[in-house]
């Protein structure tokens, strides 16, 4: 597909990486010519220096024949204007990054009147991911399907784990809990395991289960932590607003520590039930004085990656139920692996994954039935949710009788309001939503996963 990306910041850079891997014809636009020069050389794509709301720039980018236009500039209004101009220039689909809640709440109007097909809010998406972690603190990362009917949790196996040095078949037999270990990271490799695969201490496993069964699994392997009842958020940016709002609505007590007094006033006015403290959240003494040691969970969300890491290293020693750290810079990947922070969130990647899912869904509209997409193991694997139509070749057949592509596992089935963790005898029905986990990235539709 021909894709135009306007605004090459952190999200744009991450998105260009994904789009390049997937083989799209990409044109990048940015007002900073130095950024364009660097991006063109790194990704081997076309680049244009200029304003993406300009008709001349859009013509040069080939907007009249483009399939997708994605506006990721820092300004909400500019992104909306760019999408409007791109649509008028002939682009088939437009996507805008919009941060302000008042714009995001008007998505129906934006789509119907302005032709914006998708609005992405990185801060809201990141807040939702952090909220899930605070509600399921036993996991390093947790994704969900069908509104939470099936969870996909990432867990590090400790040295003294009861499941270390045992095969998956032995684990399921001994634990007697309905879960499916659908991917395993070991060293720099990710595999889709079979029943004979042996789990080792230090492995990172991706487990699919219903929420109650996932809790039971955590309890039986000795890593269960109760849902957080209180949380401290360090930093008062936009993610903090969305996160605090969601946590308060779910019954979690929230305290926000932010140095900027103007931000504190805004947060207090917007979040009456949150306690907002005007203080330096990177100061250990301040955190201890504000009761961090007796708080269940913490999210470190300042605008500086280095500060977030340093504060998290201090908090790591307090044995909180859950610690979430925001880090956007890929240069810290190796460091983060060495220091083993609890859970790390990169808003740019959450946003890029949502855009990739949308692009795959529109690539082949007649065949595409992808509903959800998550990147696992640093992009080495994917979890995808597909719908099963009445005329699908797998409808009415047991999983053991269906020939899927190699390195792929069906991790779950959603049928009406019921979630099923399947085995080989489970039959697929028309109307089902199936969850596939695979190391073969780049699948768009249910047909793609069949051999």
Secondary structure, DSSP 4 states (H G I P E B T S, - for coil): -EEEEE--SHHHHHHHHHHHHTT-EEEEEES-HHHHHHHHHHHT-EEEES-TT-HHHHHHTTGGG-SEEEE--S-HHHHHHHHHHHHHHT-SEEEEE---HHHHTTHHHHHHHH---EEE-HHHHHHHHHHHHHHSTT-SEEEEEGGGTEEEEEEEPPTT-TTTTEEHHHHHHHH----EEEEEEETTEEE---TTPEE-TT-EEEEEE-HHHHHHHHHHTT---PPPSEEEEE--SHHHHHHHHHHHHTT-EEEEEES-HHHHHHHHHH-TTSEEEES-TT-HHHHHHTTGGG-SEEEE--S-HHHHHHHHHHHHTTT-SEEEEE---GGGHHHHHHHT-SEEE-HHHHHHHHHHHHHHHHHTTTT--EEEEEEEGGGTEEEEEEE--TT-TTTTEEGGGS-BPSSEEEEEEEETTEEE---TTPEE-TT-EEEEEESS----SGGGGB-
